[in-house]
Amino acid sequence: MAGRPLDASAVGRFHAEHGRTLLAYAVSLVEDASLAEDLVQQVFLTLLTGNVTVPVPALPYLLRAVRNTAMNARRARTREVALTDDHHWLEAPPGRAAEAVAIERALHRLSAEQREVVVLRVWAGLTYDEIGHLCACSPNTAASRFRYASEHLRAWLAPLGI
Amino acid sequence: MHDNDEFEACLRQFTPRAPLPPAMVASGRPSRWRRIPAVAAAVLVAGAGVALVWSGAPERPREHPLAAAQVTWGALRPAALRGAAALDTQLAASAAGTLVAVDHSGATLAALARK
């Protein structure tokens, strides 16, 4: 897999192209929008410090970096003071803010494994093969998790017409 | 009833918001920093009205990659940049442990240093 050295403009491009997806993925992993943003910033900061070679395509690498950072953060969180987290992470089309909140809440009702697959499938656009590789499960398992998650989400969101 | 593709498309109408741009981090050139052992925090005040605060465990200091300053590493809390209105609450919440705070003027840094 080809790699390329990073400069600030490259990191900027990663941010522009993948920042939203990485943030959504981080939220799916830690269920805390503020912490999720910290994790994404930490990944970008690591990229900016150099000594990092990002393969092409970059997205799977960046998603894995977010995942690893989230795992480390979970272990370290016992040291932190809980703060109010009222930051929403989904942006809604005009007039549909309530639906965005409902989707966020519905996603958080899913199991962590299902939520992770939904975000990777819907907002990162990964195939089930790619999801399986990232999450260390088979493509069939990834597809199954997505199917069950979709069923739940549709049921929960149906009253809103989503 | 939606099929899977339609349902995915429906969800995609809602876009994850963008995180703060890395330029905000990269442009941070702390003009001063202070470590406050009582709350296990280090404060970095950057130029151009941007302040970054790092919080975390005091026993794990790391070199700040941008300023070569020794800081207490923890989570960079960019969400705190989003509103000074929440600052007092966050300071109060953090007083007993780790700290999350940010300010655009430096005034909060002064308040923090008095704690």
Chai-1 contact restraints between the chains, C-beta under 6 A:
chainA,res_idxA,chainB,res_idxB,connection_type,confidence,min_distance_angstrom,max_distance_angstrom,comment,restraint_id
A,A8,B,A26,contact,1.0,0.0,6.0,A-B,restraint_1
A,V11,B,P22,contact,1.0,0.0,6.0,A-B,restraint_2
A,H15,B,P21,contact,1.0,0.0,6.0,A-B,restraint_3
A,H15,B,P22,contact,1.0,0.0,6.0,A-B,restraint_4
A,G19,B,A18,contact,1.0,0.0,6.0,A-B,restraint_5
A,G19,B,P19,contact,1.0,0.0,6.0,A-B,restraint_6
A,R20,B,P16,contact,1.0,0.0,6.0,A-B,restraint_7
A,R20,B,A18,contact,1.0,0.0,6.0,A-B,restraint_8
A,L23,B,P16,contact,1.0,0.0,6.0,A-B,restraint_9
A,L23,B,P19,contact,1.0,0.0,6.0,A-B,restraint_10
A,A24,B,P16,contact,1.0,0.0,6.0,A-B,restraint_11
A,S34,B,A79,contact,1.0,0.0,6.0,A-B,restraint_12
A,E37,B,P19,contact,1.0,0.0,6.0,A-B,restraint_13
A,E37,B,P78,contact,1.0,0.0,6.0,A-B,restraint_14
A,E37,B,A79,contact,1.0,0.0,6.0,A-B,restraint_15
A,D38,B,A75,contact,1.0,0.0,6.0,A-B,restraint_16
A,D38,B,L76,contact,1.0,0.0,6.0,A-B,restraint_17
A,D38,B,R77,contact,1.0,0.0,6.0,A-B,restraint_18
A,V40,B,P19,contact,1.0,0.0,6.0,A-B,restraint_19
A,Q41,B,L76,contact,1.0,0.0,6.0,A-B,restraint_20
A,Q41,B,P78,contact,1.0,0.0,6.0,A-B,restraint_21
A,F44,B,P22,contact,1.0,0.0,6.0,A-B,restraint_22
A,L45,B,V25,contact,1.0,0.0,6.0,A-B,restraint_23
A,L48,B,A26,contact,1.0,0.0,6.0,A-B,restraint_24
A,T49,B,P65,contact,1.0,0.0,6.0,A-B,restraint_25
A,R79,B,A57,contact,1.0,0.0,6.0,A-B,restraint_26
A,E80,B,T98,contact,1.0,0.0,6.0,A-B,restraint_27
A,V81,B,A93,contact,1.0,0.0,6.0,A-B,restraint_28
A,V81,B,S94,contact,1.0,0.0,6.0,A-B,restraint_29
A,V81,B,G97,contact,1.0,0.0,6.0,A-B,restraint_30
A,V81,B,T98,contact,1.0,0.0,6.0,A-B,restraint_31
A,L83,B,Q90,contact,1.0,0.0,6.0,A-B,restraint_32
A,L83,B,A93,contact,1.0,0.0,6.0,A-B,restraint_33
A,H87,B,A79,contact,1.0,0.0,6.0,A-B,restraint_34
A,W89,B,P16,contact,1.0,0.0,6.0,A-B,restraint_35
A,W89,B,R17,contact,1.0,0.0,6.0,A-B,restraint_36
A,L90,B,F14,contact,1.0,0.0,6.0,A-B,restraint_37
A,E91,B,T15,contact,1.0,0.0,6.0,A-B,restraint_38
A,E91,B,R17,contact,1.0,0.0,6.0,A-B,restraint_39
A,A92,B,F14,contact,1.0,0.0,6.0,A-B,restraint_40
A,P93,B,Q13,contact,1.0,0.0,6.0,A-B,restraint_41
A,A100,B,F14,contact,1.0,0.0,6.0,A-B,restraint_42
A,I103,B,F14,contact,1.0,0.0,6.0,A-B,restraint_43
A,V122,B,E8,contact,1.0,0.0,6.0,A-B,restraint_44
A,V122,B,L11,contact,1.0,0.0,6.0,A-B,restraint_45
A,W123,B,P16,contact,1.0,0.0,6.0,A-B,restraint_46
A,S150,B,F7,contact,1.0,0.0,6.0,A-B,restraint_47
A,I162,B,C10,contact,1.0,0.0,6.0,A-B,restraint_48
